[in-house]
C-alpha cells in the first residue's frame, strides 16, 4: 500500500470521527452546530499545550477532553434559549472568537506560528509507522461508531429523535431537553477532541489555521453526503470527501494550474457538494433508517 493511500485513509478515519460527532448533534438531535471546529481545536491544542509545557503525552488527551467538555457544555448552555438556527450562528461566532484568541495568545498557544514538533505516534516503528497509525485511527473510528450506534438505538436515542422532530411534544412527555442536549454535547465533544489529539500528533503541528470555519463546513459536507442520522453514511461521506480533496493537487498538476487553485478548489468543492446534495439528494448516499432504533 502506497504512502499516499495510507495518508488519505488515515485522514479519512480522523474526519470520520468528526463526522460522527457532528451527526450526533445535527443528525439525531437537530442542533445546527457551525462551530464544531472549536471543539476539535480543544483536541489539537490540548495535545499541543502538553507538548509545549513538556507534560507526558497522555496528559494532552486529558487536557483535550477537559477543554472539550467545558466548551461543549458552554455551547449547550448558550443554546438553552435559542432556536436551532440562532444557536448555529452563535456557535459559529464562538468558534471564531476562540480562533482569534488562539492566534493572539502567543505566550500560551504560540500565536500565529503555532506549536510544532509534536511527537508522531509509532515513529519508532518505521517503515511500518504509517500503517500502525492508520490501524490506530481505524480502531478509534470503529469504537466511536459503536458508541454512537449504541446511543442512538437506545431509548435515549429515541428521545433525541423526538426532540429533533417535536421538541414541545418531547417536553410534554417528560423529556428533559436541556439535560439530553448537554449529554449529547459532552459525548460528541469527547469524540471531536479525541480526533483533534490524533490529528495534532499526525501533523506534528498545532496552529490557528486548523480552526478556520471552512473546516467545519467540510465536516458538514461529509455528513450531508453520507446521510444525516446514519452513522455508517457519515463515515462513508468522510471517506468520499477526503479522497476527492486528496486528488485536487493531481488535477492542478495535470492542467498546469497555479498553486492558489488548490485552496480555492477545495472551498468550491465543499460548497458545490453541499449544494448539489441538498438540491438533488438531501437524504444523502445512505438515508436515515426510519423506525429502526432497536434494530440489530
N, C-alpha and C positions, 0 to 999 in steps of 0.2 A: 504494500500500500504506500503510495507516494506521500511525501511530507505535506504537500499541498492538500491532498484529500483528507489526511489526518487533521490538519489545521481547520478545514472547513467543518468537518464533522464535530470537532471539539467545540468550536464556537457555536455551532447549531445546538449542541446539547446545553450549553450555558444559557443561550437565549430561549431554549425550550423551557427551562426552569422559570425564567422571567415571564414567559407567555402563560404558564400555568398559574403563576402568581396573579397576573392581571385577569386571567379568566375567572378565578375565584371571585374577584371583586366585581368585574363588569359583566361577565357571562352569567354567573349564577346569582349574584346579589343585586346587579343593576347599578353599581357605583361607577360613575364615569370618571375614573382616575386618570388625569392627564399629567400627573406628577410622579409616576412610578419611578422615574429615573432618580428622584431624590432619595427614595428608599434603597434603590440599587447603589446610589452613591454612599449610603451608610456602610454598605458592604465593602466597597473598594477603599474608602477612606479608613474604615476600621482596620483593614489589613495594612494600609499604608502608614497609619499612625503607629501601629505596633512595631513596624519595621523602623520607622524614623526614630522612635524612642527606645529601640533595642529591647523590646519585650519578646518573649517566646512567640513562635508562630501561632500557636493555638490561641494566644491572647487576642490576636487580630480577629479571630472568629467571635470571641466573647465581646470585644468592643463593637464589632459589626452588628451582632444580634441585639445588644442593648440599645445602640443608636437607632436601629431599625424599628424595634418595638416601640420606643418612645415616639419616633416620628409617625409610625402607623397609628398609634393611639391619638396623637395630636391631629392627624388627618380625620380620624373618626370623630373626634370632639368637635372639630370645625364643622363637620357635616351634619351635626345634630339638628340645626335649624335652617339648613339649606336644602333646596331641591337638588336632584341629581345633576342637572345642567349647571347650576351655580356652584355646586360642590366641585365639579370638574374644572371650572375656571379658577376656583380657589386653590386647588391642588397644583395647577399649572403655575400659578403665581408663587406659591410656597416653594416649589421646586426651583424656580428662577432665583428667588431670594437666597436659597441655600447655595446655589451655584455661585452667586456673587460673593457670598461670604467665603466660600472655599477659595475663590480667586484672590481675595484681598487679605485673608488671614495668613500672611506669608510665614510668620513665625511658627504657626501650627501646621498648616497644610502644605507649605512650600509655595503657596501662591500660584501664579500662572505657570511656573516651572514644574509644579507638582512634586511628587516624591518618586524617585527612581531607585533601581537596584533591589527591588523586592526579590526574594529567592524564588526561583521556579521550582515547582513541585517535581520530584523524581529526577532532578537534574543529574544525580549520580548514577542513573540507570542507562545512560547513553550507550548504544544508539536506540534503546527501546523507551526512552523517556516520553516521547510523543505519544506512543501507543498507551503507556501507563496512564498518562494524563487523560487521554480520551476515554479509557475504561473507567477511571475515577469519575469523570464528568457524566458518563453514561449511567454509572451506578447511582449518582446523586439524582439524576433526572428520573430514573425509574423509581427511586424512593419517593421523590416529590410527586410523581404521577400516582403512585399507590396511595399516598396520604390524601391527595386531592380526591381520588376516587372513593376512598372510604368515607371522606367527609360528605361529599355531595350525594352519596347513595344512602346516607343515614337519615333519620328523622330531622336532624339538624339541617341537613341539606335540603330537605323538603321545605323547612321553614325559610331557608334562604330564597328558594324559588318563589314561594308565596309572597315574601316581602318584595321581591323584584316585580311580580305581576300585580299584586293587590296589597299595597302596604297598609291601607286602612282596614281591610279585612283581616290581615295578619295581626294587627294591633287589637282588633275586637276579639280575636280568638285567644288572646293572652300572650302572644309572642312579644318578647322584649326586643324591639327593633334596634335600639341603641346598643344593647349588650351583644346581639348577634353581629352587628356591624363591627363592633370593637374586636370580637373574637376572630372574625374573618380577616380584619386588617392586621391583627397580630400574626396569624398563621401565614398570610400572604407576604407580610413584611419579612418574616424569617426566611421564607423561600427566596425572596428577592435579595436579601442580604447575603445568603449563602452563595447565590450566583455571583454577587459582587466580589466576594472574597476569592472565589475561584478565578474570576476574570482578572483581578488585580495580580494574582500570583502567576497567571498565564502570560499577561503582558509584561510583568515585572515593572509596572509603572502605574501611578495614580495621578490624575490631573483633572482640572475642572472641565476640560473638553469632553470628558466622558459623561458629563451631566447635562448636556445640551438637550433641548426639547425634542429635536428630531429623533433622538434615541427612543424616547417614549412612543413616538408615533410609528417608529419601526416595529416596536413590540405590538402596538395596536394592529398594524398590518398583518402580523403573524396570527393574531387571534381572529381577525376578520377573515383572512384567507382560509385558515384551518376550520373555522366554525365555532362561533361563540357558544359557551356552555357545552362544549365537547372536549374533554381533556386530551383524548387521542388526536383530535383535529388540530388543536392549537400547537401540539408538538410537531405534527406534520407541517403546519404552517410555518413554524420556526425553521424547519429544515429547508423547506421550499424557498423561503425568503433569503436565507443565508447563502444558499447555492446561487441564487440569482444575483445577489450582491457580490459574491466572490468572483463571478465571471465578467463583471463590468470592466476591470482593467484589461482583460483579454480583448474585449470589444474595442477599447481605446487603442490598444496596440495594433489591432487588425486594420482599423480605419485611420491610423496615424493621427489621432486626435490629441489636443493639448491635455496636460495633466489636470487642469481645472475641470475637465469633463467628468472625472470620476466622482468628485464630491457632488457636482450638480446632478449627475445621472442617478446617484443613489437617492437624492431627495425626490427627483422626478419619478423614479421607480416606486418609491414608498407611497407617494401621493397618488400616482396613477393606479397602483394595485388596489389601494383602499377605495378609490372612486369606482373602479371597474367592478369590484366585487359588490360594493354597496348597491350599484345600479343593476348588475346582471345576475349576481348570485349572492344575495345578502345573507343566506344561511351558511355560506362557506362550503368548503370541499366536503366536510363531514358534518352534517347538520346535527342539532341537538336531538337527542332521543327523548321524545315526549312520553311521559308516564312510565319511565324506566328507572326510577331512582333506586329500586330494590333489585334490579337485575343482577345476575351473577355471571 
